[in-house]
Amino acid sequence: MPAVQHRALRKWVRQTNHIEWFNNTLRQRVSRLVCAALSFSKKLANHISAMKRFMCHYTLTRAAA
């Protein structure tokens, strides 16, 4: 990456904890992301629909709370 485009940010600006928190939630609740041997989708469309279904459910339950 060219030095013109790259710039270091201060620690208080880099707030990725909410993204890491959501990724952790995904790994804990969607078994398809943890181990491919136990629960998997043969079709990519099934995997994507399972992820969309979880995200819709998660968003609706967070909005209700």
C-alpha positions as CSV (number, residue, x, y, z in Angstrom):
1,M,0.0,0.0,0.0
2,P,1.5,3.4,-0.9
3,A,2.5,5.6,2.0
4,V,0.0,8.3,0.8
5,Q,-3.0,6.0,1.3
6,H,-1.7,4.4,4.5
7,R,-1.9,6.3,7.7
8,A,-1.7,5.0,11.2
9,L,-4.6,5.7,13.5
10,R,-4.6,6.4,17.2
11,K,-5.7,3.7,19.6
12,W,-8.9,5.6,20.6
13,V,-9.9,5.9,16.9
14,R,-9.6,2.1,16.2
15,Q,-12.8,0.8,17.7
16,T,-13.2,-2.7,16.3
17,N,-14.5,-4.3,19.5
18,H,-18.1,-4.2,18.2
19,I,-17.1,-6.1,15.0
20,E,-15.1,-8.7,17.0
21,W,-18.1,-9.1,19.4
22,F,-20.4,-9.8,16.5
23,N,-17.9,-12.2,14.9
24,N,-17.7,-14.1,18.2
25,T,-21.5,-14.2,18.4
26,L,-21.7,-15.7,14.9
27,R,-19.1,-18.4,15.8
28,Q,-20.9,-19.3,19.0
29,R,-24.4,-19.5,17.5
30,V,-23.9,-20.7,13.9
31,S,-22.3,-24.1,14.0
32,R,-21.7,-24.0,10.3
33,L,-18.8,-21.6,11.0
34,V,-17.1,-23.6,13.6
35,C,-16.5,-27.1,12.3
36,A,-17.0,-28.3,8.8
37,A,-17.3,-31.9,9.7
38,L,-20.3,-31.7,12.0
39,S,-22.7,-29.3,10.3
40,F,-22.1,-28.1,6.8
41,S,-24.0,-27.1,3.7
42,K,-23.4,-29.0,0.5
43,K,-24.7,-26.0,-1.5
44,L,-23.4,-22.5,-1.1
45,A,-26.9,-21.1,-1.4
46,N,-28.0,-23.1,1.7
47,H,-25.0,-21.8,3.7
48,I,-25.8,-18.2,2.7
49,S,-29.5,-18.6,3.5
50,A,-28.7,-20.0,7.0
51,M,-26.4,-17.0,7.6
52,K,-29.1,-14.5,6.4
53,R,-31.7,-16.3,8.6
54,F,-29.5,-15.9,11.6
55,M,-28.7,-12.3,11.0
56,C,-32.4,-11.4,10.5
57,H,-33.3,-13.2,13.7
58,Y,-30.4,-11.6,15.6
59,T,-31.3,-8.1,14.4
60,L,-35.0,-8.5,15.2
61,T,-34.3,-9.8,18.7
62,R,-31.8,-7.0,19.4
63,A,-34.2,-4.4,18.2
64,A,-37.0,-5.7,20.4
65,A,-34.8,-5.6,23.5
